[in-house]
């Protein structure tokens, strides 16, 4: 293996010269280098766009999904969906710490990684269970965290699977906290998913009582969950892939005005124009969805003469993990919702 690099380039097999996320194949030999952390992996939290694609490709057959996941990891040395290009994150226990690393960690500490599985060397020995409703896969395996990789320890007051689910999307509510101002009108596409409910809650906090939070969901299956939070002024039932239908609904519920900020956290492609069309030309569109096409967003905005500021969803912003976990701590309805959906049954 090459000389260890803080960003993990020594693990890249092909193509030469790229960083691990852009690589087609990583060296997933589970020998801990001097600047790496070796993790005993218990659970993979696969990102929503990728998990949805896997379910669609296998008709939600757990055994077929196991086979697809094993084939991806065997071929690429990491869990990076070749269709969506995205990964997820993991829950595991510290097994070894490279001698050149100084971290606030000890062997046996339980952590979740805050970097994508699409750049994390991974080896799976066995897939034990696929949780179709949680986007999670329990495995026996190992992974490598690079020197530049970030993580969060499991706190004492929250269960590990709750933390894993919340921190998988921690970048979204943390960016909402930065982008939404008092009195803003905010549209959240994909509002009933785990990133969606967190974003709706944070948007309400920021926009305040004179602001407006408009939620868009595709079906009524999770409507009650969203309503239980009592943070949305309007809930629209529509297909986020139908820009004119959504635009007309937004105009109807918002006094014939577009919104100030749109947060896109859907898990399906072709929602770029819906986001842009519903947003004021001077507004902000935040694309957290891994199904977003830069080309469709950029050229589509140009096509309707919109100069809305479009932001690519970065899963990292300083303090994002603590901010997100604090939302669960401060809101009992939000905490209860996550317990119902994501906490493992004892």
ZADO-1210 file (C-alpha; in nm, 4 decimals, padded with zeros to 6 digits):
<atoms>
<atom x="00.0000" y="00.0000" z="00.0000" code="UNK" pos="1"/>
<atom x="00.1147" y="00.3576" z="-00.0701" code="UNK" pos="2"/>
<atom x="00.2301" y="00.6001" z="00.1979" code="UNK" pos="3"/>
<atom x="-00.0735" y="00.6901" z="00.4111" code="UNK" pos="4"/>
<atom x="-00.2507" y="01.0093" z="00.3065" code="UNK" pos="5"/>
<atom x="-00.4789" y="01.2091" z="00.5414" code="UNK" pos="6"/>
<atom x="-00.7528" y="01.1992" z="00.2768" code="UNK" pos="7"/>
<atom x="-00.7203" y="00.8274" z="00.2046" code="UNK" pos="8"/>
<atom x="-00.5718" y="00.8419" z="-00.1470" code="UNK" pos="9"/>
<atom x="-00.3405" y="00.5550" z="-00.0507" code="UNK" pos="10"/>
<atom x="-00.6489" y="00.3312" z="-00.0593" code="UNK" pos="11"/>
<atom x="-00.7486" y="00.4268" z="-00.4140" code="UNK" pos="12"/>
<atom x="-00.6971" y="00.1486" z="-00.6688" code="UNK" pos="13"/>
<atom x="-00.8645" y="00.3064" z="-00.9699" code="UNK" pos="14"/>
<atom x="-00.8665" y="00.5516" z="-01.1292" code="UNK" pos="15"/>
<atom x="-00.5276" y="00.6800" z="-01.0168" code="UNK" pos="16"/>
<atom x="-00.5163" y="01.0373" z="-00.8913" code="UNK" pos="17"/>
<atom x="-00.8677" y="01.0750" z="-00.7502" code="UNK" pos="18"/>
<atom x="-00.9847" y="01.0917" z="-00.3904" code="UNK" pos="19"/>
<atom x="-01.1723" y="00.7942" z="-00.2380" code="UNK" pos="20"/>
<atom x="-01.5256" y="00.9199" z="-00.3052" code="UNK" pos="21"/>
<atom x="-01.4616" y="00.9551" z="-00.6779" code="UNK" pos="22"/>
<atom x="-01.2773" y="00.6238" z="-00.7011" code="UNK" pos="23"/>
<atom x="-01.4283" y="00.3227" z="-00.8764" code="UNK" pos="24"/>
<atom x="-01.2431" y="00.0867" z="-00.6460" code="UNK" pos="25"/>
<atom x="-01.0792" y="00.1121" z="-00.3056" code="UNK" pos="26"/>
<atom x="-00.8368" y="-00.1185" z="-00.1291" code="UNK" pos="27"/>
<atom x="-01.0510" y="-00.2630" z="00.1496" code="UNK" pos="28"/>
<atom x="-00.7762" y="-00.4684" z="00.3107" code="UNK" pos="29"/>
<atom x="-00.8627" y="-00.4403" z="00.6781" code="UNK" pos="30"/>
<atom x="-00.5142" y="-00.3650" z="00.8057" code="UNK" pos="31"/>
<atom x="-00.5120" y="-00.0417" z="01.0049" code="UNK" pos="32"/>
<atom x="-00.2491" y="00.2038" z="00.8792" code="UNK" pos="33"/>
<atom x="-00.0740" y="00.4486" z="01.1109" code="UNK" pos="34"/>
<atom x="-00.3225" y="00.7290" z="01.0364" code="UNK" pos="35"/>
<atom x="-00.6426" y="00.5228" z="01.0182" code="UNK" pos="36"/>
<atom x="-00.9107" y="00.3917" z="01.2516" code="UNK" pos="37"/>
<atom x="-01.0363" y="00.0353" z="01.2174" code="UNK" pos="38"/>
<atom x="-01.4038" y="-00.0106" z="01.3015" code="UNK" pos="39"/>
<atom x="-01.5990" y="-00.3251" z="01.3796" code="UNK" pos="40"/>
<atom x="-01.9202" y="-00.2463" z="01.1892" code="UNK" pos="41"/>
<atom x="-02.2642" y="-00.3380" z="01.3238" code="UNK" pos="42"/>
<atom x="-02.5062" y="-00.1420" z="01.1033" code="UNK" pos="43"/>
<atom x="-02.5000" y="00.0412" z="00.7707" code="UNK" pos="44"/>
<atom x="-02.7419" y="00.3310" z="00.7335" code="UNK" pos="45"/>
<atom x="-02.7730" y="00.3537" z="00.3549" code="UNK" pos="46"/>
<atom x="-02.8783" y="00.6945" z="00.2266" code="UNK" pos="47"/>
<atom x="-03.2403" y="00.7297" z="00.1209" code="UNK" pos="48"/>
<atom x="-03.1836" y="00.7765" z="-00.2543" code="UNK" pos="49"/>
<atom x="-02.9614" y="00.4688" z="-00.2690" code="UNK" pos="50"/>
<atom x="-03.1864" y="00.2526" z="-00.0509" code="UNK" pos="51"/>
<atom x="-03.4909" y="00.3499" z="-00.2550" code="UNK" pos="52"/>
<atom x="-03.3096" y="00.2536" z="-00.5759" code="UNK" pos="53"/>
<atom x="-03.2063" y="-00.0814" z="-00.4263" code="UNK" pos="54"/>
<atom x="-03.5650" y="-00.1534" z="-00.3259" code="UNK" pos="55"/>
<atom x="-03.6950" y="-00.0602" z="-00.6699" code="UNK" pos="56"/>
<atom x="-03.4357" y="-00.2794" z="-00.8420" code="UNK" pos="57"/>
<atom x="-03.5225" y="-00.5825" z="-00.6279" code="UNK" pos="58"/>
<atom x="-03.8952" y="-00.5292" z="-00.5716" code="UNK" pos="59"/>
<atom x="-03.8090" y="-00.4830" z="-00.2008" code="UNK" pos="60"/>
<atom x="-03.6860" y="-00.8411" z="-00.1676" code="UNK" pos="61"/>
<atom x="-03.4444" y="-00.8493" z="00.1302" code="UNK" pos="62"/>
<atom x="-03.2458" y="-01.1461" z="-00.0002" code="UNK" pos="63"/>
<atom x="-03.2018" y="-00.9825" z="-00.3410" code="UNK" pos="64"/>
<atom x="-03.1001" y="-00.6594" z="-00.1707" code="UNK" pos="65"/>
<atom x="-02.8403" y="-00.8455" z="00.0359" code="UNK" pos="66"/>
<atom x="-02.6965" y="-00.9891" z="-00.2842" code="UNK" pos="67"/>
<atom x="-02.6790" y="-00.6476" z="-00.4522" code="UNK" pos="68"/>
<atom x="-02.5103" y="-00.4876" z="-00.1538" code="UNK" pos="69"/>
<atom x="-02.2533" y="-00.7668" z="-00.1265" code="UNK" pos="70"/>
<atom x="-02.1780" y="-00.7404" z="-00.4986" code="UNK" pos="71"/>
<atom x="-02.1297" y="-00.3634" z="-00.4782" code="UNK" pos="72"/>
<atom x="-01.8924" y="-00.3858" z="-00.1825" code="UNK" pos="73"/>
<atom x="-01.7022" y="-00.6791" z="-00.3335" code="UNK" pos="74"/>
<atom x="-01.6479" y="-00.4899" z="-00.6578" code="UNK" pos="75"/>
<atom x="-01.5853" y="-00.1391" z="-00.5260" code="UNK" pos="76"/>
<atom x="-01.4374" y="-00.1962" z="-00.1803" code="UNK" pos="77"/>
<atom x="-01.6990" y="00.0428" z="-00.0427" code="UNK" pos="78"/>
<atom x="-02.0772" y="00.0809" z="-00.0307" code="UNK" pos="79"/>
<atom x="-02.1351" y="00.3223" z="-00.3177" code="UNK" pos="80"/>
<atom x="-02.4494" y="00.2660" z="-00.5199" code="UNK" pos="81"/>
<atom x="-02.3403" y="00.2710" z="-00.8881" code="UNK" pos="82"/>
<atom x="-02.6740" y="00.4235" z="-00.9928" code="UNK" pos="83"/>
<atom x="-02.7039" y="00.7077" z="-00.7398" code="UNK" pos="84"/>
<atom x="-02.3328" y="00.7419" z="-00.6599" code="UNK" pos="85"/>
<atom x="-02.4216" y="00.7850" z="-00.2937" code="UNK" pos="86"/>
<atom x="-02.3479" y="00.5851" z="00.0199" code="UNK" pos="87"/>
<atom x="-02.4681" y="00.6486" z="00.3740" code="UNK" pos="88"/>
<atom x="-02.2932" y="00.6045" z="00.7076" code="UNK" pos="89"/>
<atom x="-02.2245" y="00.3363" z="00.9653" code="UNK" pos="90"/>
<atom x="-02.2510" y="00.2409" z="01.3291" code="UNK" pos="91"/>
<atom x="-01.9688" y="00.0460" z="01.4852" code="UNK" pos="92"/>
<atom x="-01.7135" y="-00.0047" z="01.7599" code="UNK" pos="93"/>
<atom x="-01.3519" y="00.1150" z="01.7597" code="UNK" pos="94"/>
<atom x="-01.1277" y="-00.1858" z="01.7048" code="UNK" pos="95"/>
<atom x="-00.7890" y="-00.0238" z="01.6443" code="UNK" pos="96"/>
<atom x="-00.6449" y="00.3286" z="01.6297" code="UNK" pos="97"/>
<atom x="-00.3407" y="00.4097" z="01.4167" code="UNK" pos="98"/>
<atom x="-00.0315" y="00.5010" z="01.6205" code="UNK" pos="99"/>
<atom x="-00.0009" y="00.8455" z="01.4583" code="UNK" pos="100"/>
<atom x="-00.3571" y="00.9515" z="01.5405" code="UNK" pos="101"/>
<atom x="-00.4510" y="01.1570" z="01.8436" code="UNK" pos="102"/>
<atom x="-00.8267" y="01.1268" z="01.8971" code="UNK" pos="103"/>
<atom x="-01.0708" y="01.1389" z="02.1887" code="UNK" pos="104"/>
<atom x="-01.1343" y="00.7689" z="02.1380" code="UNK" pos="105"/>
<atom x="-01.0635" y="00.4439" z="02.3143" code="UNK" pos="106"/>
<atom x="-01.0908" y="00.0869" z="02.1968" code="UNK" pos="107"/>
<atom x="-01.4492" y="-00.0276" z="02.2405" code="UNK" pos="108"/>
<atom x="-01.6055" y="00.3170" z="02.1950" code="UNK" pos="109"/>
<atom x="-01.9249" y="00.3070" z="01.9911" code="UNK" pos="110"/>
<atom x="-01.9429" y="00.5662" z="01.7136" code="UNK" pos="111"/>
<atom x="-02.1290" y="00.6655" z="01.4012" code="UNK" pos="112"/>
<atom x="-01.9208" y="00.7924" z="01.1127" code="UNK" pos="113"/>
<atom x="-02.0097" y="01.1332" z="00.9712" code="UNK" pos="114"/>
<atom x="-01.8525" y="01.0723" z="00.6314" code="UNK" pos="115"/>
<atom x="-02.0118" y="00.8896" z="00.3415" code="UNK" pos="116"/>
<atom x="-01.9923" y="00.5160" z="00.2862" code="UNK" pos="117"/>
<atom x="-01.9136" y="00.6138" z="-00.0739" code="UNK" pos="118"/>
<atom x="-01.5577" y="00.6919" z="00.0399" code="UNK" pos="119"/>
<atom x="-01.5208" y="00.4454" z="00.3289" code="UNK" pos="120"/>
<atom x="-01.3247" y="00.1213" z="00.2744" code="UNK" pos="121"/>
<atom x="-01.5608" y="-00.1566" z="00.3817" code="UNK" pos="122"/>
<atom x="-01.5550" y="-00.5331" z="00.4006" code="UNK" pos="123"/>
<atom x="-01.8706" y="-00.7301" z="00.4754" code="UNK" pos="124"/>
<atom x="-01.8446" y="-01.0791" z="00.6192" code="UNK" pos="125"/>
<atom x="-02.2175" y="-01.1318" z="00.6529" code="UNK" pos="126"/>
<atom x="-02.5419" y="-00.9389" z="00.6125" code="UNK" pos="127"/>
<atom x="-02.7667" y="-01.0332" z="00.9014" code="UNK" pos="128"/>
<atom x="-03.0817" y="-00.8329" z="00.8323" code="UNK" pos="129"/>
<atom x="-03.2219" y="-00.5673" z="00.5989" code="UNK" pos="130"/>
<atom x="-03.4609" y="-00.3194" z="00.7638" code="UNK" pos="131"/>
<atom x="-03.6810" y="-00.2033" z="00.4771" code="UNK" pos="132"/>
<atom x="-03.8545" y="00.0748" z="00.6704" code="UNK" pos="133"/>
<atom x="-03.5391" y="00.2194" z="00.8270" code="UNK" pos="134"/>
<atom x="-03.2891" y="00.2195" z="00.5355" code="UNK" pos="135"/>
<atom x="-03.0582" y="00.0164" z="00.7592" code="UNK" pos="136"/>
<atom x="-02.8667" y="-00.3081" z="00.7164" code="UNK" pos="137"/>
<atom x="-02.7222" y="-00.5051" z="01.0079" code="UNK" pos="138"/>
<atom x="-02.3927" y="-00.6682" z="00.9165" code="UNK" pos="139"/>
<atom x="-02.0781" y="-00.8349" z="01.0410" code="UNK" pos="140"/>
<atom x="-01.7907" y="-00.6463" z="00.8887" code="UNK" pos="141"/>
<atom x="-01.5113" y="-00.3936" z="00.9210" code="UNK" pos="142"/>
<atom x="-01.4414" y="-00.0458" z="00.7879" code="UNK" pos="143"/>
<atom x="-01.1636" y="00.2107" z="00.7772" code="UNK" pos="144"/>
<atom x="-01.1977" y="00.5753" z="00.8814" code="UNK" pos="145"/>
<atom x="-00.9328" y="00.8054" z="00.7366" code="UNK" pos="146"/>
<atom x="-00.7404" y="01.0705" z="00.9264" code="UNK" pos="147"/>
<atom x="-00.9675" y="01.3379" z="00.7763" code="UNK" pos="148"/>
<atom x="-01.2816" y="01.1431" z="00.8647" code="UNK" pos="149"/>
<atom x="-01.5213" y="01.2708" z="01.1281" code="UNK" pos="150"/>
<atom x="-01.7438" y="01.0801" z="01.3668" code="UNK" pos="151"/>
<atom x="-01.9721" y="01.1156" z="01.6678" code="UNK" pos="152"/>
<atom x="-01.9723" y="00.9074" z="01.9819" code="UNK" pos="153"/>
<atom x="-02.3040" y="00.7547" z="02.0839" code="UNK" pos="154"/>
<atom x="-02.4341" y="00.9696" z="02.3737" code="UNK" pos="155"/>
<atom x="-02.5671" y="00.8125" z="02.6897" code="UNK" pos="156"/>
<atom x="-02.9163" y="00.9607" z="02.6671" code="UNK" pos="157"/>
<atom x="-03.0146" y="00.8412" z="02.3175" code="UNK" pos="158"/>
<atom x="-03.0265" y="00.4929" z="02.1666" code="UNK" pos="159"/>
<atom x="-02.7678" y="00.4036" z="01.9041" code="UNK" pos="160"/>
<atom x="-03.0109" y="00.3403" z="01.6180" code="UNK" pos="161"/>
<atom x="-03.1900" y="00.6663" z="01.6926" code="UNK" pos="162"/>
<atom x="-02.8564" y="00.8489" z="01.6729" code="UNK" pos="163"/>
<atom x="-02.7571" y="00.6653" z="01.3550" code="UNK" pos="164"/>
<atom x="-03.0814" y="00.7584" z="01.1814" code="UNK" pos="165"/>
<atom x="-03.0692" y="01.1224" z="01.2861" code="UNK" pos="166"/>
<atom x="-02.7025" y="01.1837" z="01.2118" code="UNK" pos="167"/>
<atom x="-02.7334" y="01.0291" z="00.8667" code="UNK" pos="168"/>
<atom x="-02.9116" y="01.3510" z="00.7655" code="UNK" pos="169"/>
<atom x="-02.7620" y="01.5922" z="01.0193" code="UNK" pos="170"/>
<atom x="-02.6352" y="01.8253" z="00.7470" code="UNK" pos="171"/>
<atom x="-02.9884" y="01.9126" z="00.6367" code="UNK" pos="172"/>
<atom x="-03.1404" y="02.0704" z="00.9509" code="UNK" pos="173"/>
<atom x="-02.8054" y="02.2329" z="01.0283" code="UNK" pos="174"/>
<atom x="-02.8092" y="02.4075" z="00.6898" code="UNK" pos="175"/>
<atom x="-03.1740" y="02.5053" z="00.7396" code="UNK" pos="176"/>
<atom x="-03.0641" y="02.6733" z="01.0624" code="UNK" pos="177"/>
<atom x="-02.8246" y="02.8856" z="00.8559" code="UNK" pos="178"/>
<atom x="-03.0486" y="02.9598" z="00.5589" code="UNK" pos="179"/>
<atom x="-03.3944" y="03.0334" z="00.7002" code="UNK" pos="180"/>
<atom x="-03.4521" y="03.3796" z="00.8452" code="UNK" pos="181"/>
<atom x="-03.7330" y="03.5131" z="01.0657" code="UNK" pos="182"/>
<atom x="-04.0607" y="03.5613" z="00.8742" code="UNK" pos="183"/>
<atom x="-03.9444" y="03.3504" z="00.5767" code="UNK" pos="184"/>
<atom x="-04.1831" y="03.1295" z="00.3869" code="UNK" pos="185"/>
<atom x="-04.0253" y="02.7848" z="00.3537" code="UNK" pos="186"/>
<atom x="-04.1179" y="02.4898" z="00.1313" code="UNK" pos="187"/>
<atom x="-03.9875" y="02.1444" z="00.2254" code="UNK" pos="188"/>
<atom x="-04.0065" y="01.8792" z="-00.0485" code="UNK" pos="189"/>
<atom x="-04.0042" y="01.5269" z="00.0951" code="UNK" pos="190"/>
<atom x="-04.1234" y="01.6602" z="00.4286" code="UNK" pos="191"/>
<atom x="-04.2368" y="01.3283" z="00.5793" code="UNK" pos="192"/>
<atom x="-03.8983" y="01.1520" z="00.5646" code="UNK" pos="193"/>
<atom x="-03.6447" y="01.1676" z="00.8439" code="UNK" pos="194"/>
<atom x="-03.4537" y="01.4609" z="00.6949" code="UNK" pos="195"/>
<atom x="-03.7847" y="01.6229" z="00.6049" code="UNK" pos="196"/>
<atom x="-03.9323" y="01.6218" z="00.9551" code="UNK" pos="197"/>
<atom x="-03.6073" y="01.7560" z="01.1010" code="UNK" pos="198"/>
<atom x="-03.6007" y="02.0325" z="00.8395" code="UNK" pos="199"/>
<atom x="-03.9639" y="02.1249" z="00.8999" code="UNK" pos="200"/>
<atom x="-03.9002" y="02.1488" z="01.2730" code="UNK" pos="201"/>
<atom x="-03.5867" y="02.3611" z="01.2262" code="UNK" pos="202"/>
<atom x="-03.7562" y="02.5794" z="00.9650" code="UNK" pos="203"/>
<atom x="-04.0354" y="02.6569" z="01.2111" code="UNK" pos="204"/>
<atom x="-03.7796" y="02.7505" z="01.4768" code="UNK" pos="205"/>
<atom x="-03.6040" y="02.9894" z="01.2400" code="UNK" pos="206"/>
<atom x="-03.9009" y="03.1372" z="01.0560" code="UNK" pos="207"/>
<atom x="-04.0879" y="03.2025" z="01.3780" code="UNK" pos="208"/>
<atom x="-04.4588" y="03.2658" z="01.4315" code="UNK" pos="209"/>
<atom x="-04.4841" y="03.5153" z="01.1441" code="UNK" pos="210"/>
<atom x="-04.3114" y="03.2842" z="00.8979" code="UNK" pos="211"/>
<atom x="-04.4732" y="02.9966" z="00.7113" code="UNK" pos="212"/>
<atom x="-04.3686" y="02.6343" z="00.6681" code="UNK" pos="213"/>
<atom x="-04.5207" y="02.4510" z="00.3726" code="UNK" pos="214"/>
<atom x="-04.4630" y="02.0758" z="00.3580" code="UNK" pos="215"/>
<atom x="-04.4934" y="01.8621" z="00.0465" code="UNK" pos="216"/>
<atom x="-04.5474" y="01.4863" z="00.0738" code="UNK" pos="217"/>
<atom x="-04.6201" y="01.2291" z="-00.1953" code="UNK" pos="218"/>
<atom x="-04.8745" y="01.0175" z="-00.0069" code="UNK" pos="219"/>
<atom x="-05.0662" y="01.0072" z="00.3190" code="UNK" pos="220"/>
<atom x="-04.8749" y="00.7153" z="00.4718" code="UNK" pos="221"/>
<atom x="-04.6689" y="00.9403" z="00.7015" code="UNK" pos="222"/>
<atom x="-04.9115" y="01.2317" z="00.7189" code="UNK" pos="223"/>
<atom x="-05.0040" y="01.1666" z="01.0810" code="UNK" pos="224"/>
<atom x="-04.6370" y="01.1666" z="01.1821" code="UNK" pos="225"/>
<atom x="-04.5841" y="01.5048" z="01.0216" code="UNK" pos="226"/>
<atom x="-04.9022" y="01.6498" z="01.1706" code="UNK" pos="227"/>
<atom x="-04.7976" y="01.5306" z="01.5177" code="UNK" pos="228"/>
<atom x="-04.5085" y="01.7792" z="01.5152" code="UNK" pos="229"/>
<atom x="-04.7439" y="02.0764" z="01.4769" code="UNK" pos="230"/>
<atom x="-04.4837" y="02.2794" z="01.2866" code="UNK" pos="231"/>
<atom x="-04.6332" y="02.3009" z="00.9353" code="UNK" pos="232"/>
<atom x="-04.8803" y="02.5702" z="00.8325" code="UNK" pos="233"/>
<atom x="-04.9751" y="02.3839" z="00.5152" code="UNK" pos="234"/>
<atom x="-04.9252" y="02.0253" z="00.3981" code="UNK" pos="235"/>
<atom x="-04.9515" y="01.9674" z="00.0229" code="UNK" pos="236"/>
<atom x="-05.0120" y="01.6204" z="-00.1174" code="UNK" pos="237"/>
<atom x="-04.8482" y="01.6107" z="-00.4622" code="UNK" pos="238"/>
<atom x="-04.5797" y="01.4468" z="-00.6729" code="UNK" pos="239"/>
<atom x="-04.2538" y="01.6403" z="-00.6414" code="UNK" pos="240"/>
<atom x="-04.1722" y="01.5380" z="-01.0000" code="UNK" pos="241"/>
<atom x="-04.4651" y="01.7439" z="-01.1320" code="UNK" pos="242"/>
<atom x="-04.3394" y="02.1046" z="-01.1234" code="UNK" pos="243"/>
<atom x="-04.6532" y="02.2809" z="-01.2471" code="UNK" pos="244"/>
<atom x="-04.8859" y="02.0918" z="-01.0139" code="UNK" pos="245"/>
<atom x="-04.6672" y="02.1749" z="-00.7138" code="UNK" pos="246"/>
<atom x="-04.6219" y="02.5360" z="-00.8273" code="UNK" pos="247"/>
<atom x="-04.9972" y="02.5846" z="-00.8500" code="UNK" pos="248"/>
<atom x="-05.0517" y="02.4333" z="-00.5065" code="UNK" pos="249"/>
<atom x="-04.7818" y="02.6498" z="-00.3492" code="UNK" pos="250"/>
<atom x="-04.9300" y="02.9617" z="-00.5068" code="UNK" pos="251"/>
<atom x="-05.2747" y="02.8595" z="-00.3818" code="UNK" pos="252"/>
<atom x="-05.1708" y="02.8177" z="-00.0180" code="UNK" pos="253"/>
<atom x="-04.9251" y="03.1107" z="-00.0154" code="UNK" pos="254"/>
<atom x="-05.1341" y="03.4041" z="-00.1372" code="UNK" pos="255"/>
<atom x="-05.0198" y="03.3653" z="-00.4993" code="UNK" pos="256"/>
<atom x="-04.6551" y="03.4087" z="-00.4036" code="UNK" pos="257"/>
<atom x="-04.3512" y="03.1879" z="-00.4402" code="UNK" pos="258"/>
<atom x="-04.1522" y="03.0956" z="-00.1293" code="UNK" pos="259"/>
<atom x="-03.8343" y="03.2478" z="00.0090" code="UNK" pos="260"/>
<atom x="-03.6538" y="02.9187" z="00.0723" code="UNK" pos="261"/>
<atom x="-03.7045" y="02.5704" z="-00.0670" code="UNK" pos="262"/>
<atom x="-03.5470" y="02.2660" z="00.0979" code="UNK" pos="263"/>
<atom x="-03.5319" y="01.9583" z="-00.1267" code="UNK" pos="264"/>
<atom x="-03.4855" y="01.6318" z="00.0662" code="UNK" pos="265"/>
<atom x="-03.6674" y="01.3914" z="-00.1669" code="UNK" pos="266"/>
<atom x="-03.5241" y="01.0498" z="-00.2573" code="UNK" pos="267"/>
<atom x="-03.6241" y="01.0379" z="-00.6251" code="UNK" pos="268"/>
<atom x="-03.4813" y="01.2136" z="-00.9346" code="UNK" pos="269"/>
<atom x="-03.6381" y="01.4875" z="-01.1505" code="UNK" pos="270"/>
<atom x="-03.7481" y="01.7292" z="-00.8797" code="UNK" pos="271"/>
<atom x="-03.5093" y="02.0120" z="-00.9670" code="UNK" pos="272"/>
<atom x="-03.7571" y="02.2299" z="-01.1567" code="UNK" pos="273"/>
<atom x="-04.0249" y="02.1819" z="-00.8940" code="UNK" pos="274"/>
<atom x="-03.7874" y="02.3301" z="-00.6372" code="UNK" pos="275"/>
<atom x="-03.6816" y="02.6228" z="-00.8550" code="UNK" pos="276"/>
<atom x="-04.0237" y="02.7113" z="-00.9935" code="UNK" pos="277"/>
<atom x="-04.1791" y="02.7309" z="-00.6466" code="UNK" pos="278"/>
<atom x="-03.9037" y="02.9674" z="-00.5245" code="UNK" pos="279"/>
<atom x="-03.8766" y="03.3412" z="-00.5708" code="UNK" pos="280"/>
<atom x="-03.6152" y="03.4502" z="-00.8270" code="UNK" pos="281"/>
<atom x="-03.4332" y="03.6160" z="-00.5361" code="UNK" pos="282"/>
<atom x="-03.4788" y="03.3157" z="-00.3077" code="UNK" pos="283"/>
<atom x="-03.2732" y="03.0140" z="-00.2016" code="UNK" pos="284"/>
<atom x="-03.3002" y="02.6502" z="-00.3094" code="UNK" pos="285"/>
<atom x="-03.1150" y="02.3959" z="-00.0971" code="UNK" pos="286"/>
<atom x="-03.0681" y="02.0593" z="-00.2703" code="UNK" pos="287"/>
<atom x="-02.9910" y="01.8034" z="-00.0007" code="UNK" pos="288"/>
<atom x="-03.1244" y="01.5164" z="-00.2103" code="UNK" pos="289"/>
<atom x="-02.8631" y="01.2795" z="-00.3500" code="UNK" pos="290"/>
<atom x="-03.0904" y="01.2344" z="-00.6528" code="UNK" pos="291"/>
<atom x="-03.0277" y="01.5943" z="-00.7660" code="UNK" pos="292"/>
<atom x="-02.8843" y="01.6634" z="-01.1113" code="UNK" pos="293"/>
<atom x="-02.6620" y="01.9720" z="-01.1272" code="UNK" pos="294"/>
<atom x="-02.7212" y="01.9936" z="-01.5021" code="UNK" pos="295"/>
<atom x="-03.1005" y="01.9877" z="-01.4712" code="UNK" pos="296"/>
<atom x="-03.0953" y="02.2439" z="-01.1910" code="UNK" pos="297"/>
<atom x="-02.8553" y="02.4862" z="-01.3591" code="UNK" pos="298"/>
<atom x="-03.0002" y="02.4741" z="-01.7085" code="UNK" pos="299"/>
<atom x="-03.3573" y="02.4582" z="-01.5836" code="UNK" pos="300"/>
<atom x="-03.3143" y="02.7722" z="-01.3743" code="UNK" pos="301"/>
<atom x="-03.1650" y="02.9477" z="-01.6730" code="UNK" pos="302"/>
<atom x="-03.4619" y="02.8395" z="-01.8831" code="UNK" pos="303"/>
<atom x="-03.7134" y="03.0176" z="-01.6600" code="UNK" pos="304"/>
<atom x="-03.4894" y="03.3199" z="-01.5910" code="UNK" pos="305"/>
<atom x="-03.4522" y="03.2413" z="-01.2229" code="UNK" pos="306"/>
<atom x="-03.1495" y="03.3694" z="-01.0364" code="UNK" pos="307"/>
<atom x="-03.2374" y="03.1864" z="-00.7164" code="UNK" pos="308"/>
<atom x="-02.9294" y="03.0916" z="-00.5177" code="UNK" pos="309"/>
<atom x="-02.8940" y="02.7141" z="-00.5507" code="UNK" pos="310"/>
<atom x="-02.6916" y="02.5328" z="-00.2856" code="UNK" pos="311"/>
<atom x="-02.5635" y="02.1767" z="-00.3095" code="UNK" pos="312"/>
<atom x="-02.6370" y="01.9889" z="00.0110" code="UNK" pos="313"/>
<atom x="-02.3127" y="01.9287" z="00.1950" code="UNK" pos="314"/>
<atom x="-02.3600" y="01.6673" z="00.4643" code="UNK" pos="315"/>
<atom x="-02.1150" y="01.8536" z="00.6860" code="UNK" pos="316"/>
<atom x="-02.1318" y="02.1860" z="00.8611" code="UNK" pos="317"/>
<atom x="-01.9612" y="02.2613" z="01.1944" code="UNK" pos="318"/>
<atom x="-02.1759" y="02.1526" z="01.4883" code="UNK" pos="319"/>
<atom x="-02.4284" y="01.9673" z="01.2727" code="UNK" pos="320"/>
<atom x="-02.4284" y="01.6490" z="01.4817" code="UNK" pos="321"/>
<atom x="-02.4968" y="01.8201" z="01.8130" code="UNK" pos="322"/>
<atom x="-02.7576" y="02.0524" z="01.6598" code="UNK" pos="323"/>
<atom x="-02.9516" y="01.7575" z="01.5184" code="UNK" pos="324"/>
<atom x="-02.9386" y="01.5480" z="01.8348" code="UNK" pos="325"/>
<atom x="-03.0494" y="01.8514" z="02.0351" code="UNK" pos="326"/>
<atom x="-03.3638" y="01.8729" z="01.8202" code="UNK" pos="327"/>
<atom x="-03.4559" y="01.5248" z="01.9429" code="UNK" pos="328"/>
<atom x="-03.3796" y="01.6276" z="02.2989" code="UNK" pos="329"/>
<atom x="-03.5883" y="01.9456" z="02.2940" code="UNK" pos="330"/>
<atom x="-03.8959" y="01.8147" z="02.1104" code="UNK" pos="331"/>
<atom x="-04.0836" y="01.5210" z="02.2572" code="UNK" pos="332"/>
<atom x="-04.3066" y="01.4817" z="01.9469" code="UNK" pos="333"/>
<atom x="-03.9960" y="01.4676" z="01.7248" code="UNK" pos="334"/>
<atom x="-03.8235" y="01.2263" z="01.9618" code="UNK" pos="335"/>
<atom x="-04.1318" y="01.0042" z="01.9786" code="UNK" pos="336"/>
<atom x="-04.1553" y="01.0011" z="01.5983" code="UNK" pos="337"/>
<atom x="-03.7938" y="00.8821" z="01.5671" code="UNK" pos="338"/>
<atom x="-03.8484" y="00.6198" z="01.8352" code="UNK" pos="339"/>
<atom x="-04.1487" y="00.4808" z="01.6474" code="UNK" pos="340"/>
<atom x="-03.9633" y="00.4654" z="01.3189" code="UNK" pos="341"/>
<atom x="-03.6003" y="00.3938" z="01.3965" code="UNK" pos="342"/>
<atom x="-03.5370" y="00.2645" z="01.7472" code="UNK" pos="343"/>
<atom x="-03.4647" y="-00.1068" z="01.7458" code="UNK" pos="344"/>
<atom x="-03.7178" y="-00.3205" z="01.9299" code="UNK" pos="345"/>
<atom x="-03.5703" y="-00.4879" z="02.2348" code="UNK" pos="346"/>
</atoms>
